[in-house]
Amino acid sequence: MYSDFKLTDDRPAYIQVKDYMKRLITTGALQGEQKLPSTRELSSMLHVSRNTVLSSYSDLEEEGYIYAVKGQGHFVIPSHSETGTEKQPAGVRIDWVSRLNNYARLAEEHDLMKHGIRAQKGVISFTSIAPDEKLFDLQNVKRAFLDRMSLEGEVLLNYGYAKGYKPLIEYLLQYMENKGVDIKGKDLLVTSGFTEGLSLILSAFKQKNGRILCENPTHHTAIKNFRMHGYEITGVPMEPDGISLSSLASELSARSYDLAYFVPSYHNPTGIVMSHPKRQEVLRLLSKYQIPIIEDGFNEELRYSGSHIAPLVVSAGSGNNSVIYLGSFSKILFPGLRVGWVLADKALIDYLESVKRARSIHTSTLDQSLLYQYLYNGNFEKYLKRAKSEYKRKYELAISCCEKWLPMQRMSGDGGLHVFVEFATGFRTRELLEVCSEQGVVFTPGDIFYTDGGGENTMRLGFSRVSDEDIEYGIRIIGEAARKLI
């Protein structure tokens, strides 16, 4: 005994000794009333100082694992299981899978981290559309953290409010107002990212018809959430400037819908930006049928060319409260800070706040305050300028390589961190992926983004975290493999 103790440099020695002794006690290696080695003996056996053992024994005594007898030493306190007379119940084996509901099963079925493409070390991966961590503004993040902690550290480490951290709420309301949103009659709820915001909304509404309308293809995470909440999904085809208005009008006249979900800017996965005229007509059609719109403000800031196009919630104007806006900085700033927001009518936000409180109490106040201070210090604008310049360069390189190497029919992507490629009908990108993965290159097959099948001839290429050399080499590998499969 005691020969398996290994001291490491990453934690205080007395805590390592305490945890080691605690483990021996809880696993039964040290029995109740058993005498422990003296502090001098244990320090010699574990090759640590005697003061280290003294501190460890003191903590163990305070936590109720051992007791001291003057002049005799330290002894293990018997656990309840040792002192009780009752017999242990017979072992029970539960088949947990058989007890899972449809919600859990659908979550597992659509879990891309389990069933999607996992890039191994050394593989060129075009699967991610997360920001490049090499661009992260660490010095100003550290400064923002220290600034906020020095001001109200005690508050930040305690429970927060379900609605969110007030300074951040006020900042984000001003941020949305600067986008052109009329915030009169609206309010804002801070969430732990886009996914929680969408889930809160879906769980709060009645399902009168049980159907939801969206673009086709669309965000895979949204599809997963719609299905997990029991919605039947109708996808409307995309055109080069956004959703097909004729198809949308046809669907609206044919069936009734509870909700609509749109990603009008740098659409995921196509990268298409919905034109201003189409935005106006979409709002007119949905208003006619009294269907609320969930707008995903995905990557709005990452436009590389052309003029700014306002979000749908801006085009809706002051008299229209039918648009629910979901915002997040995750694809621009730091995904590790799980902060997003819902901007909607005050009456709706009031109820969503209660749903949020019942589910998760609040979003991390530490995360919110750090983001707020970083934004307040004026760092976001500088970071965004630098990030846009780098992503624009990679975007143009990816476009050029696709045009040079890929035997594609069309490509879309007006900004953001990815491009969407469509091959000829009948081509299967899943087969292409198998061939490419053997050569150390992976991408996201486009069929996962389609609501009702289809998309077998499409793929999404995320370039944000890929080096210039790997963008060129990886797309050339994809192109050469694709030509052999035609």
N, C-alpha and C positions, 0 to 999 in steps of 0.2 A: 504494500500500500504506500501511497505518496510518491511512488517512482514515476508516475505518468504525468506529473505536474510540469507544464512548460510555461515559463515566463516569457511574455512578449513585451515589446516596447511601446505598444499603442495605447495602453491603459495603465492607470496607477497600480503599482504592485499589490497594495493592500486589498484593493477590490478584486484582483485576480485570485488572491489567496482566499478571500472571503467566499467568492463564488465557487471556488474549487471545494472548499470544506462544506459549503451548503449542499453542493451536488452529492458529496459522499453521504451526507446525512439523509437527504430526501430519497436517494436510491437505496438506502438500507445498508450501504457499505459500513456505515457507522451506526450502531444500534443505540436505542435509548438507554440512558444511564452509563454508557460506555465512557471511560475516562479518555480525554484527549491528550496528545503529547504536550509537554510543557512548551512554553513559548521559545525557550532556548533550543529544545529538541527539534521542534517543527521548523524553526528558522534554519537549522543545520540540514535537515532532510530536504527542504524545498529550496535551499540556497538563496535565501532572502535575509534581510536584516531582522533582528529581533523586534525592532520597533514596528516593522511591517506586520509581523504576526500579532503583536499587541493590539494594533489598530483593527486588524481583521477579527480577532476574538472579541474586542469591544463591540464592534458592529453586530456580530453574530449573537452576542448576549442581548443587545438592545432589540434585535429583531425576533428574539424568542426561540433561537435554535440551540443555544447552550446556556449553562449557568455555571457560576463559580462558587467553589467552597473554599473558604479561607484556610490556607495551609495545606490544601489537598489538590487544588488544580481546577480544571474545567471539565464539565461533563455534558453529554448530549441530553437535551430535553426529549423525553419520549413523545412521539406524535400521537394524535387521537386514535389512529388506526392501530397503533401498538397497544394502547391502554384499554381500548374498548373490548367488550366481550362479544359483540355481535359478529356474525359470520359475514364474510364478503359475499355479495350476490354472485350467482353463476354468471359466467361470461355471456354477453349478448352480442350477436352479430347482426347488424341491420343492413339491409340492402338499400343504401341511400339513393341509388339511381332510380329505383322503382318508385320512390316517394317524391321525386322532383316534379314540379308543375311545368306547364307549357312555357311559362315565362323563362324559367331557368334553362330549359332545353333549347329554346330559340336563341338565347344568349350564347350558349356554348356552340350551337350549330353555326352561328354567324361570327364567331370569334376568329378574326383574321390572325391574331397573334398565335393561335393554336393551329388553325387550318390554312392559313395563308402562306405566303412565301417568306421563309426565314433566311435572310442572307448570312452565310457563314463568313468567318473572318477571311479577308483577302478578296472577297467577291465584290465586283462592281454592282452596286445596288441602286436602281432607279425607282425603288418602291416607296421611298420616303418623300413627303412634302413638308417636313418639319424644317424650321430655320437652321442655318449652318451655325453650330456653336462656336466656330472660329471667329464669328463676327460679334459675339456677345460682349457687351460693354461692362466687363467685370469690375473695373475700378470705380465706375460711377454707381454700379449696383451696390458695391461694398459701402461706398460713401452714403448712399441713400439709406441703407440698413442702419448704419451707425447714427445718422441724423435722426431717424425716427425713433430708434431705441433710446437715444439720449433724451428725447422729448417726452415719451410716454411708454417706456418699456414695460412697466408693470401692467398697464392697461392692455397692451398688445398680447401679452402672454396669458391673459384670462379669457373667459368666454366673451364672444362678441354678439352682435345682433344679426338676426336672420336676414334682415333686409340688406345688411352690408355695413361697411365702414363709412361713416358719414362723409369725411373729407373726400373719399374716392367717389362716392355717389355724386356729390356736388361737382367734382371734376368731370366725371363721365357725362353728366347732364349738359355741362357746358361744351364738352367735346362733341356730343351729338348735335347740340344747337349750332355749333360752328360748321357742321356738315349741312346745315340748312333745315334741320328738324324743328318744327314748331312744338315745343315741349309743354305748351299749355294743355292742362288736362291729362298729362302723361306723368309717369313715375318710373323709377328704375330699381330693379332688384339685382344684387350681385350674386353670381353663381360660381360654382367650381368648374368653370369652362362651359363650352357650347353644349356638350352632351347632357350635362345636368339641367341646363336651361330648357332644352328640348323635351327632356323627360318630364320635368315639372309641368310644362304646358300640356303635354299629351295626357298626363294623369289627372289633370284638373277638369278637362272638358267632358261633357256628356257625349256619348256616341249615338246620336240620333239615327244616322245612316250607316255608321261604321266604315266610311270610305274617306280616303284622303287623296288629294291630287298633287302631283309634282311633275317636274321635268323628267325626261327619260333620255339618257341616264341621269343619275343623281348621286348624292353623297351616300356612300355605303353605310355609314353610321346612322344616318337618318332612316334608311330602309330598315335596318336592324331594329331601331326603336319603334318604328311604325308597326312592324310585325309583332314585336314583343308586347305592344299595347293593344293588339287585336284589330288593327286597322287593315282593311282591304285597300291596296294601293293601285292607283291608276296613273301610269306614266304617260306624259304628253311629249311627242317627239321634239327634238331640237332642230333649229335651223342656224345658219351662220351668224345671225344676229339675235339669237335667243329662241325662246319657245315658239312653236308653231301656233299662231293665233287661230287659224282655221280649225286645227285639231282641238285646241282648247275650247273654242266655242261649241264644237260638236259634242265634246264630252260633257260640258256644262248643261247643254240642252237635253242630253240623253239620260243623265242620272243625277242624283242629289249627293252633295258632299258636305262633310262636317268641317273640313279644313283644307287649306292649300299650303304647300311648302315650296319656296323658290329660293334659288341661289343666283341672283341677278348679276353679280359682279365676279369675274374670274371663276366662273362656275366650276364646281368639282363634280365630275372629272374633266369636262371639255375645255375649261379655260375661257369659254365664251363670255363676253359682256353683253347683256341684253340691251338693245338700243333704246333710246329715250322714247320714241313713238310706241314701241312695244310695251314699255313699262306703263305708259299712260293707258293703253288699251287693255292690258292685263288688269289694271286697277278698275277700269270701267266695267269689264266683264264680271270680275269677282264681286264688285259692289252690287251689280244688278241682281246677282243670286244670293247676296247676303252671306258670303263665305269669308270667314277670317283668313288672313294670310300670315304665315310665319315666314319672315324674311331672314335668311342666313347671310349676315354681313361678312362673308368669307373673303379675306384678303383684299378688302376694298382699297387699302392704301398702296398696293403693289401694282400700280398702272405704269407702264413704261412708255406708252405713246398715246396720242390722241387727247381729247379734252376730258375733263372730269365729268362723270355721270353720277348724279345724286342717287342715294338709296331710294327704294320704293316708298319707305316711310316718309321721305321728304315729298315725293310726288303726290302722295295721298292728300297732303294739305292739312289745314287745321280742322276742317269739319269732318274728317274721316278718321275714326279711331279703330279701323278694322285691321291695321297692320301691327303685328307683334315683331319687334326687331331683336334678333339674337346677335350679340357682339362678343368679340374676344380678340386679345392681342397674341394668342398662342402661336399663330403662324408667322407673326412678325417679330415679336419680342422673345419672351422666354416661356416655353411650354411648361417648364417646371413650376412656374407660379400658376397654380390652377385657379385663374380668375377670368370670369366672363360676366356678361350682364344681359338682362332682359329689359327692354324699353317698351312699355305698353300703356294702355289706359290705366288710370289710377285705380279704378275699381278692380281690375283684373290683378294688378300688382299686389293689391291688398290681400287677395286670396292666395296668390302664389307665395307670398311671404309666409303665410301660415302653413302651406304645404311644405315649403322649405324647412321651416322650424321643426315640423313633425318628422321630417326625414333625416336631416343632418345637422340641425341646430343652427349652424352658420358656416360660411366659408372661412377658411383660415384668416384670422385678423392679421397675423404676421405677414402673410402673402399679400393681402390687400394693402396694408400700410406701406410695405416695401415698394409695391408697384406705384402707389400714389406718390410717394416721395420721389421716386425716380422720374415720374411724369412731371411732378411739380417743379423739380430742379431744372427742367427744360432739356433733359437728355434725350427724350424720345425723338424730337425733330432732328437732332444731329445724328442719332443712330439710324433713323429711317432713311435719311439722305445717303448715308454710307451704304446701308443695306440695299437700297434700291439700285444704287450704282453697280454694286457687285452682282446682284441677281439679274439685272438687265443684261449685263455682259454675259452671264451664263445662259440666260434665256436666248439671246441672239446666237450664241455658239451652238446651243442645242437645236435651234431652228435650222441653222446652216447645216449641221451634221445630218439632221433628218432628211433635209432636201437633197443632200448629196448621196446618202447611203441607203435610205429606206425605199423599197418599191411600194410606196403607199398610194392610196387614192386621194386622201385628203388629210390635213392636219389642222387642229385648232388650238388656240391658246393666245389670248390677247394680253396676258400679264400673269402675275402670280408666280408659282414655283414649279409648274409642270406644263407639259403639252400633252395633247390627246391625239393619237394616231389611229387612222382607220385604213385597213387594207381592203382588198377586193372581197366581194361577197363570196363566202365559202372558205376563205382563209381562216385558219384557227390559231389564235395567238397562244392558246394553251400548249399546243404542240411546239410552237416556236419557243416558248419559255423552257420546255424540257431540253431542247437542243442547246439553247443559250446558257442555261444553268450549268450544263456540263462543261461549258467553256468559261465559266466564272462570271457570267453576267445575268442579272435578274431584273424584272420589271413587274408591273401590276397588270394582269390581264383585265380587259375592260368589261367582261361579262358580269363581274361582281357589282357593277354600278347600275345594271339594268333591272327594272322593276318586275318584268314579266318574261324573262328570257331574252335572248338576243345579245348582241355585242361580242359574239365569239371572234369577230375579225378586228377587234379594237384593243388598244392598250394605252395605259397612262405611263408617261415617263417623268418622274420627279428628278429634277437636276440640282436642287438647292444644296445638297450635302455631297455632291460628286465633284471631284477635281476636274479642271479643264482637260487634262490628259485622259482621264477616265471617261469623260463625256465623249470625247472623240473616239477613243478606242472602243468603248462599250457600244456606242451606236453603230459603229462600223461592223462589229461582231454580229449585232442584231440584224443589220442589213444583209450581210453575207449569208447568214443562216436563213433569213426570210426568202431570199432569191432561190435557194435550193429547195424550198418547200412549195414554191409556186407551181 
